[in-house]
Amino acid sequence: MTIPPAPAPNNDLFALLARLPGSYAGPTRAEEAPYAIVGVGEATLAVQLAETLVAVNFTRTGTQLVLDSADAGDAARTFAELAEVAGAKVRRISTGGSASEIDVLVPGGPLATYHFAQFLAHATGHGDQAQAADALLTDLAYRCAPSVEHDNPARDLAWSLWGRTPLLLAAPDAEALPQAWQTLLARIGKTLSIPVMGDPLPFVTGAFEAQHEKGDGKIALILGDADPALLVAREILDSRIDEVVHVPYFQGVEGGYAAQLGLWYFGAWVAAYLAERYEQSPGDLAILRRAQAVLSGEAAEDTLNAPREDVRRTPIVKDWRDDGDSDSDDLDDGEDFDVEDFDEDEDED
């Protein structure tokens, strides 16, 4: 299958994606244990991804971490008050809101998940996993950059998704990934996708029986490790929809926080390239910004609003050269990436 030249990317979002690894600028100290985390608004995905680190929602001792965006401030305030009454120390992390209520301010927008998640990793005493995540994201930034014209895994997968409706599946220990990719494909890629939650077998065996034609234009993405149920689901889907693609964790990374944040980041690249294929802007739509503004209320003098872009960015090339790798002067064009890991069946049509 021949892939036509990609359109010129939206420089703003692609530049932000390329500079995202290492750009977390928040506190790195661990808070007092035990920990509990709850998130609303733009922080929801980060909390789901961080459940591999802390799966507790509320605590009466230690530190209650409450993450939110300005449009979900009322719910976050309620959670914080309940935790304080119960006796826990509360830390509020947000993209905006009342200055008197926020402890840490992070950049908002479609990439806020990274900043929220890295804060959680550091705050819960998992700084090593935060560093591992940044290393993985840095590698992916090289492989997925617009300058990589051949064997660019994000661009190739976006081409497979073009014109199709993705079905998103994952094993129970990675159930945050289908929702994360659905959000990325909608918010950045401007496309509809369908997460298959829970036991996949009732869905894949029955969803296309009454209307076989509904399988046309569908592609299934198996995200992360495939467990036995997903392997059976794949075999069933092979006879019902156009294509099934396995998007595994990247080489050398086992399932867990870094691996799942890596697949979230890869999904953001895929969504950005898909938006370009559809000739859509990958940035937020004006109607989303208006809706968030209505829910957050009008700005007042004591209100903080995080920038939509984080101006503190760590140059990726400098990071690699500082590692002392003599080969880093020649940027990797992605040729070492094992595209067979995607386990794709080429579309012969």
Beta strands, then each sheet from edge to edge (+ up, - down):
strand 1: 35-39
strand 2: 63-68
strand 3: 89-94
strand 4: 96-98
strand 5: 104-105
strand 6: 165-170
strand 7: 194-195
strand 8: 218-223
strand 9: 243-247
strand 10: 303-305
sheet 1: 1+ 2+ 3+ 5+
sheet 2: 4+ 10-
sheet 3: 7+ 6+ 8+ 9+
end
